[in-house]
């Protein structure tokens, strides 16, 4: 049996984030190159398998809108 992994964002929210990114960047890889991050880290974040505030904020800054629920300042 394969163990279930915890997702930090759901599949629907992940799709909305990807759609918003694709309005400005043609591919996720292009976004990763723009923010100087490995594409594997960006894909992992966008699919909800990791939660990195630093990377999420870089993506939000590149896209120009708030996308992730956990990037709010406390």
C-alpha positions as protocol buffer text, in pm:
chain_id: "A"
residue {
  index: 1
  type: UNK
  ca { x: 0 y: 0 z: 0 }
}
residue {
  index: 2
  type: UNK
  ca { x: 129 y: 343 z: -93 }
}
residue {
  index: 3
  type: UNK
  ca { x: 111 y: 592 z: 196 }
}
residue {
  index: 4
  type: UNK
  ca { x: -88 y: 908 z: 136 }
}
residue {
  index: 5
  type: UNK
  ca { x: 118 y: 1225 z: 135 }
}
residue {
  index: 6
  type: UNK
  ca { x: 3 y: 1552 z: 281 }
}
residue {
  index: 7
  type: UNK
  ca { x: -76 y: 1825 z: 31 }
}
residue {
  index: 8
  type: UNK
  ca { x: -31 y: 2185 z: 140 }
}
residue {
  index: 9
  type: UNK
  ca { x: -274 y: 2312 z: -125 }
}
residue {
  index: 10
  type: UNK
  ca { x: -555 y: 2124 z: -292 }
}
residue {
  index: 11
  type: UNK
  ca { x: -577 y: 2020 z: -656 }
}
residue {
  index: 12
  type: UNK
  ca { x: -837 y: 2285 z: -743 }
}
residue {
  index: 13
  type: UNK
  ca { x: -637 y: 2565 z: -586 }
}
residue {
  index: 14
  type: UNK
  ca { x: -324 y: 2434 z: -757 }
}
residue {
  index: 15
  type: UNK
  ca { x: -498 y: 2453 z: -1095 }
}
residue {
  index: 16
  type: UNK
  ca { x: -609 y: 2812 z: -1029 }
}
residue {
  index: 17
  type: UNK
  ca { x: -253 y: 2910 z: -937 }
}
residue {
  index: 18
  type: UNK
  ca { x: -112 y: 2747 z: -1251 }
}
residue {
  index: 19
  type: UNK
  ca { x: -373 y: 2923 z: -1468 }
}
residue {
  index: 20
  type: UNK
  ca { x: -277 y: 3260 z: -1317 }
}
residue {
  index: 21
  type: UNK
  ca { x: 91 y: 3189 z: -1382 }
}
residue {
  index: 22
  type: UNK
  ca { x: 28 y: 3087 z: -1743 }
}
residue {
  index: 23
  type: UNK
  ca { x: -130 y: 3425 z: -1812 }
}
residue {
  index: 24
  type: UNK
  ca { x: 214 y: 3584 z: -1770 }
}
residue {
  index: 25
  type: UNK
  ca { x: 457 y: 3299 z: -1845 }
}
residue {
  index: 26
  type: UNK
  ca { x: 418 y: 3048 z: -2130 }
}
residue {
  index: 27
  type: UNK
  ca { x: 545 y: 2755 z: -1920 }
}
residue {
  index: 28
  type: UNK
  ca { x: 623 y: 2675 z: -1559 }
}
residue {
  index: 29
  type: UNK
  ca { x: 985 y: 2620 z: -1664 }
}
residue {
  index: 30
  type: UNK
  ca { x: 997 y: 2977 z: -1799 }
}
residue {
  index: 31
  type: UNK
  ca { x: 879 y: 3102 z: -1459 }
}
residue {
  index: 32
  type: UNK
  ca { x: 1144 y: 2893 z: -1284 }
}
residue {
  index: 33
  type: UNK
  ca { x: 1415 y: 3041 z: -1506 }
}
residue {
  index: 34
  type: UNK
  ca { x: 1282 y: 3392 z: -1447 }
}
residue {
  index: 35
  type: UNK
  ca { x: 1304 y: 3358 z: -1067 }
}
residue {
  index: 36
  type: UNK
  ca { x: 1632 y: 3157 z: -1080 }
}
residue {
  index: 37
  type: UNK
  ca { x: 1495 y: 2847 z: -908 }
}
residue {
  index: 38
  type: UNK
  ca { x: 1512 y: 2482 z: -1014 }
}
residue {
  index: 39
  type: UNK
  ca { x: 1200 y: 2377 z: -1208 }
}
residue {
  index: 40
  type: UNK
  ca { x: 1159 y: 2073 z: -983 }
}
residue {
  index: 41
  type: UNK
  ca { x: 1117 y: 2298 z: -676 }
}
residue {
  index: 42
  type: UNK
  ca { x: 860 y: 2514 z: -855 }
}
residue {
  index: 43
  type: UNK
  ca { x: 661 y: 2211 z: -977 }
}
residue {
  index: 44
  type: UNK
  ca { x: 667 y: 2060 z: -628 }
}
residue {
  index: 45
  type: UNK
  ca { x: 537 y: 2383 z: -476 }
}
residue {
  index: 46
  type: UNK
  ca { x: 268 y: 2430 z: -739 }
}
residue {
  index: 47
  type: UNK
  ca { x: 144 y: 2073 z: -700 }
}
residue {
  index: 48
  type: UNK
  ca { x: 115 y: 2118 z: -325 }
}
residue {
  index: 49
  type: UNK
  ca { x: 383 y: 1874 z: -212 }
}
residue {
  index: 50
  type: UNK
  ca { x: 604 y: 2136 z: -46 }
}
residue {
  index: 51
  type: UNK
  ca { x: 533 y: 2467 z: 122 }
}
residue {
  index: 52
  type: UNK
  ca { x: 804 y: 2728 z: 92 }
}
residue {
  index: 53
  type: UNK
  ca { x: 709 y: 3084 z: 182 }
}
residue {
  index: 54
  type: UNK
  ca { x: 1027 y: 3218 z: 25 }
}
residue {
  index: 55
  type: UNK
  ca { x: 962 y: 3049 z: -310 }
}
residue {
  index: 56
  type: UNK
  ca { x: 589 y: 3126 z: -301 }
}
residue {
  index: 57
  type: UNK
  ca { x: 664 y: 3495 z: -245 }
}
residue {
  index: 58
  type: UNK
  ca { x: 911 y: 3496 z: -536 }
}
residue {
  index: 59
  type: UNK
  ca { x: 641 y: 3347 z: -761 }
}
residue {
  index: 60
  type: UNK
  ca { x: 381 y: 3598 z: -641 }
}
residue {
  index: 61
  type: UNK
  ca { x: 621 y: 3884 z: -706 }
}
residue {
  index: 62
  type: UNK
  ca { x: 696 y: 3758 z: -1058 }
}
residue {
  index: 63
  type: UNK
  ca { x: 326 y: 3712 z: -1141 }
}
residue {
  index: 64
  type: UNK
  ca { x: 215 y: 4029 z: -965 }
}
residue {
  index: 65
  type: UNK
  ca { x: -73 y: 3890 z: -759 }
}
residue {
  index: 66
  type: UNK
  ca { x: -140 y: 3698 z: -437 }
}
residue {
  index: 67
  type: UNK
  ca { x: -165 y: 3327 z: -516 }
}
residue {
  index: 68
  type: UNK
  ca { x: -78 y: 3123 z: -207 }
}
residue {
  index: 69
  type: UNK
  ca { x: -278 y: 3116 z: 120 }
}
residue {
  index: 70
  type: UNK
  ca { x: 27 y: 3075 z: 345 }
}
residue {
  index: 71
  type: UNK
  ca { x: 231 y: 3378 z: 235 }
}
residue {
  index: 72
  type: UNK
  ca { x: 47 y: 3630 z: 451 }
}
residue {
  index: 73
  type: UNK
  ca { x: 258 y: 3814 z: 706 }
}
residue {
  index: 74
  type: UNK
  ca { x: 176 y: 3737 z: 1068 }
}
